[in-house]
Amino acid sequence: MSQTMAATEFWERMSVRAPGAEPPGYRPTGTGLRHALAALETAAAVPSAGAIRPCENYVITTEADGLAAFHVDPARRRCARVAVPHSVTLAAAAAGLPVIPESGAHVVVVVRPWLSMRKYGDRGYLYAQLDAAHLATNLLGVAGEFGDAELRLRINRGPLAVLLGLAESCREAHSVVTLRPSGRVVTGVLAGWTVVDERQAGRGARVTPLEAACWAQLAPLLDEGWTGPSSPVRADTVVAPHERIRVSVPFGVGATWSRASRTRFSSKGFLRETVPADLVADALSAIQVLLPTDLPAQPGLHVSMLVRRVAGLRPGTYRLTGTGKRRLVGTLSDALVARLCMGQNHIGAASAVVLLHTARGDLVDSRRLLREQVFRAGATAQLLYLGAATAGIGITAVGGFDSAQWAHAARLPGDQEVLYVLALGADDETAPKLDRFSSAYAHNES
Ligand SMILES: Cc1cc2nc3c(=O)[nH]c(=O)nc-3n(C[C@H](O)[C@H](O)[C@H](O)COP(=O)(O)O)c2cc1C
C-alpha cells in the first residue's frame, strides 16, 4: 500500500458519518408491537456496568403480512421494521420459539459485547452478559403486567443470528422474552415514538476493524445455542431455595414490578451506618421471587451475605441458599472491602456484601452452563435491586472484584467461584458515581 493510500485509509477510519435522512414512516397494523414497546419503555432502565448499556432489542410480532421483525431503540424511542432474508415464521420456529397469538410478541435481547469490551477488556464480555440478564429479567417482570410472559435462554441462536444479521454486525442473541397479553390492552404507547420502515434502506451498521477483531476472537468461544427439543417453561427461583426465606416484598412478575423498576438506582456510596435487619431481610427475600423461564431445576447458583453492620445480626457470612448456616469470618475493614473490589473506595462502607457464587466446574466445563449461571447471577442481582428499592435500602452492583480473595475472605467452600457482588447499606446521596468515568475505575485503572 502506497504512503498516500495508507494516509487516506487512516484518515477515513477516523471520520464519522451522520445518519442519512429517516426512511419513510411505518404504521403498525398489529397490537403486539404496541405491547412490546410499552414493556421495553419501562424495562430498559436497568443497571449497566459503566452505564454502557451494550444491549439492543428486536421485536418479532404479527403484522398484516405475517410475522415481522422490528429493531427497537427505547432510549431514542425509535422503532424500525427491518428487512429479513427469509421467513420470520420459519426462523422463529427453527430458533425454538413458540407460536404466539396476534397480540403477542417475542422480544429478542441482543448483546453487542464490543461496547463493554473496549472499556473493560475480556471481563467486559461477562459484564455485557450480566447487563443483558438484568434487562431480560426486568422485561419479563414488566411484561407480566400485560398478561403471560416467559423468558427463554435455551434457544437456537443460529437462525435468529441469520434472520437479524447479528454475526456480521458483531452481535449475539442473548434471550427471548415472549409476551402473551391478556388483560390490560395498551393503546397510547406509540405516542412519542418514531416508527419507520427500514426494509428498503437497510440497517447499514458500520463495523470498525477494532470491533471486527474483537468479534473474531470471541465468536469461536461462544456456545452455539440450544439445538435439542425446547425446554418447558416453569415458574421457579433462579437460585437454589433456602429452607426459611420467604418472599416479603410486594412484587413479582405481573405485580407492581414496574413501580419497583422505576424507583431503583445504584448507590454512589454508603454511609458508615448500621442498617435495620428487617430492611435487609425484605430486600434479600426478593431473590426467591419465581420467574417463568426455560431453565432447569437445581440451579447451583448460591448466595452468601457477608454481614458487617446490620442491627441484630452478628457479623459473619450467612448462606442465603441451602441450609442458611452462618460461618464466622474475621473483621473486614472498610479498606479491605474496597481493596477486594479493585480499589473502589465508595464500596468500603457497605453494611453488607452479597456474593453470588457457584462451583468452578459450572463455569469451565460447559459454555452453555457458564451462560446459564451468568444469567442466573444477573437475574438474581436484578431481583435484589428491586427488593432493595422496595425496602428502601441502598445497593450497588459490583463487577470489579477479586473472586478468589472474596471467596477466601468470606470463607466460602473451596470450589466456589464468585460471579457477581452486590453491596448493600445506607445510601450516601452526596457521593459522585465513579464507575461511569471513562477510565475503567472499577478495575483500579487510574
Ligand atoms: C455488570 C455490572 C457491573 C457493575 N460494576 C460496578 C462496579 O464495579 N462499581 C460500581 O460502583 N458500580 C457498578 N455497577 C453499577 C453501574 O455503575 C450503574 O448501574 C450505572 O452507572 C447506571 O446507574 P444506575 O444503576 O443508577 O442506573 C455495575 C453494574 C453492572 C450491571
The ligand as an ORCA input file, in Angstrom:
! r2SCAN-3c Opt
* xyz 0 1
  C     -22.444     -5.922     35.483
  C     -22.362     -4.649     36.296
  C     -21.193     -4.327     36.962
  C     -21.132     -3.146     37.723
  N     -19.987     -2.891     38.407
  C     -19.908     -1.793     39.185
  C     -18.746     -1.560     39.971
  O     -17.788     -2.345     39.950
  N     -18.736     -0.435     40.741
  C     -19.792      0.435     40.794
  O     -19.731      1.432     41.515
  N     -20.920      0.231     40.076
  C     -21.003     -0.865     39.270
  N     -22.151     -1.105     38.554
  C     -23.293     -0.182     38.639
  C     -23.305      0.776     37.430
  O     -22.274      1.734     37.556
  C     -24.668      1.505     37.333
  O     -25.662      0.554     37.096
  C     -24.675      2.514     36.208
  O     -23.816      3.582     36.485
  C     -26.077      3.069     35.963
  O     -26.567      3.674     37.132
  P     -27.972      3.256     37.744
  O     -27.869      1.803     38.125
  O     -28.176      4.156     38.936
  O     -28.995      3.463     36.678
  C     -22.242     -2.268     37.787
  C     -23.432     -2.611     37.111
  C     -23.493     -3.786     36.379
  C     -24.766     -4.155     35.680
*
